[in-house]
Amino acid sequence: MAGIYIHIPFCKQACYYCDFHFSTSSKYQDEMIAAIILELKLQKALFATATIETIYFGGGTPSVLDTKAITAILDTIYKNYALADALEITLEANPDDLTPTKLKQLAQTPINRLSIGVQSFSDTVLRYMNRSHSSEQALTSIKQAQAIGFENMTIDLIYGVPQVTNTAWEQELEQFFELQIPHLSAYALTVESKTALASLIQKGTYKPLDESQALAHFELLLAASQKQHFMHYEISNFAKEGYLSKHNTAYWQGKQYLGVGPSAHSFIGNTRAWNSANNIKYIKSITQGIVPQEQELLTQKDKYNEYVMTQMRTIWGVDSHYIQTHFGSKYFAYFSKQIAKHITQHNVMQNANNFTLSPQGKFKADGISSDLFWV
């Protein structure tokens, strides 16, 4: 089984915190769509024997595309790849793009899951992030999407924003649960280099982030999601039974995926590849029949580190028996030694061969994983 990720590198405006590849100019949008369609055809031999379970439109902001472009991309996939019966097709969307007309059009496509970039239900916080929508648009888009028949939906929320108190964050969560959405992705605000947020903090225009505040918000998130019977199946992801993201879960479980579009990553066999993050270069190269990408062959160390990093973030955890059989006794002994101190510190729980993060260890996931890496 495998998945396809489509990177749409266009946004209406730049969010201050974002370091993904995108352009606020739509000048080459038609050429980009044509190139993505051509790349799907050029790459189809890679998945000649695989069945596609998931398709994910990410970005950027895929919802800036008109439905005709989205349908053209999907038609190409349907004609060139073997597809599973229960195919999950997700479209990332901004609330201001999801007008009643757009939602009606999307409902007539094969797309069956929406990922709406709400980030906050507070207009003050949305302005802080330089988001293009309002809180009213967020609420309206969700309710209209539900009314038109989109049951399988998720939204993004960001916590750890300096001016958001614990009470305000609890109100954000209450708003989410009231909307009866079956999935939530919640991320701690981070300062990535070369972003507007990094510059604003450096200049003193914005206050530095407070890790203790982010931890307090995270703990409130855990308590609220548990109370509402949401499964915390990955550090940043919470879902009702039956609504886990199939596409992202496949990433964490090491399944193959093809990334199409500028900056998109692929993982096939023992090879990881990534396309050029230059729109013009990408379009020109694809037009010439060449996928502009770099590749690396994953070593045993790379695969072990990646397994530990992804699995430790999930509800399924790390299986030491899997490490023994797939990576050998050397890695098994190293993992056993490194994990012991985290068990003693109550950051990791052990159940036979299975190791998962404890509630207090979840906020330290990245640090714990890095400590388990083979260096």
URNOR-V205016 format. One record per backbone hydrogen bond with DSSP energy under -0.5 kcal/mol. CO is the residue of the C=O (numbers start at 0). NH is the residue of the N-H. Records with the same first field share a line. If there is no record, write none. Layout:
CO=NH, NH
//
This chain:
0=255
1=52, 53
2=257
3=55
4=6, 259
5=7, 57
6=8
7=9, 59
8=22
9=60
12=14
14=17
15=196
19=21
22=10
25=28
27=31
28=32
29=33
30=34
31=35
32=36
33=37
34=38
35=39
36=40
37=41
38=42
39=43
40=43
42=45
43=46
44=47
46=49
49=81
50=1, 52
51=83
52=87
53=3
54=89
55=5, 57
56=91
57=7
60=63
61=64
65=68, 69
66=70
67=71
68=72
69=73
70=74
71=75
72=76
73=77
74=78
75=79
76=80
81=51
84=86
86=88
87=54, 89
88=111, 112
89=56
90=114
91=62
92=116
93=96, 97
94=97
96=98
98=102
99=103
100=104
101=105
102=106
103=107
104=107
105=108
112=90
113=115, 153
114=92, 116
115=117, 155
117=119
118=157
120=122
121=125
122=126
123=127
124=128
125=129, 130
126=129
128=15
133=137
134=138
135=139
136=140
137=141
138=142
139=143
140=144
141=145
142=146
143=147
144=148, 149
145=148
148=150
150=152
151=113
152=182
153=115
154=184
155=118
156=186
158=188
160=163
162=164
164=168
165=169
166=170
167=171
168=172
169=173
170=174
171=175
172=176
173=177
174=178
175=178, 180
176=179
181=239
182=154
183=185, 237
184=156
186=158
189=191
191=194
194=198
195=199
196=200
197=201
198=202
199=203, 204, 205
200=203
208=210
209=213
210=214
211=215
212=216
213=217
214=218
215=219
216=220
217=221
218=222
219=223
220=224
221=225
222=226
223=227
224=229
225=228
229=231
230=232, 238
232=314
233=236
235=185
236=232, 233
237=183
238=230
239=242
243=245
244=248
245=249
246=250
247=251
248=252
249=254
250=253
255=2
256=258, 266
257=4, 259
259=6
260=263
263=274
265=272
266=256
267=270
269=297
270=267
271=295
272=265
273=293
275=262
276=278
277=281
278=282
279=283
280=284
281=285
282=286
283=287
284=287, 289
285=288
289=291
290=292
291=275
293=273
295=271, 297
298=302
299=303
300=304
301=305
302=306
303=307
304=308
305=309
306=310
307=311
308=312
309=312
310=313, 316
312=234
317=319, 354
318=322
319=323
320=324
321=325
322=326, 327
323=327
327=331
328=332
329=333
330=334
331=335
332=336
333=337
334=338
335=339
336=340
337=341
338=342
339=343
340=344
341=346, 347
342=345
346=357
348=355
350=353
352=319
353=350
354=317
355=348
357=361
360=363
361=364
363=367
364=368
365=369
366=370
367=371
368=371, 372
369=372
372=374
//
